[in-house]
């Protein structure tokens, strides 16, 4: 029954928080229900209580569970109009700072981070910019840092790159080997990969641009407000915040603290 499942779900999330200090208690319930059922199938558990027992007593199971708690779906230059808007409207402002700092929150497997590094390289900004790429999933962070993606994805990524205003060929930035595209390691010279939770951690640096796309939709209202507060406190005056196309600051307590500067692309500026 759904009622029993929701009781078990609450107990699982509370147990994970108490045992591992990862807080998923304010993630959107509908999405969690779906992903926990997928996890039950994966771990051959008939009930969520059985899965909870394994998660609490087998740390390796919890480590694997992180891919079910979080959504690891993205692509390079996803929503090309967003990256074109960054290039045309945000980069000119970033040029005015001696050392811009960018935070990609919830970077997943790194597609957006590498996309931003390429964009900044083409705009002559990468060598004086620091990009912080954060996530709560250690496996995702390792994948992001490696910069290795499936070669058969490159055709779609190339189309995105071109539509995003790319000035070269995407293939200039990677080499192909054994069915994989290995991106140029010099691109990550200015990237710092680190563990950070929007649910429990605090501000760690002053930022000029924060990109957190398609993450807030998996949070409930309370956690969304916490995350936006964190972004507000992290940004410099007139710093930029980019969120996903299905996300909005309209109902946030901080809505009046941001001005949407690129209508339709969900790019805001702290006022």
MOGIHU-V265881 format. One line per field, one symbol per residue. phi: phi as a letter, one per 30 degrees, with the letter a starting at -180 (. if undefined). Layout:
phi = ???
//
This chain:
phi = .ddddddddddddddddddcicccdcdededdeddddddeddchcdbddddeedddcbedddeddedcdcccbaadheheddddddddcceeddddcdbdbbbccidhdjedddddddedddcicddccccccbacceddddddddicbddddddddddeedddjecbceddcbccahibccdedddcdccccadacddbccdbacccbbcbchcddccddddedddddddeddddeidcbcbddccacecdeceddbcdcbejchccbdc
//
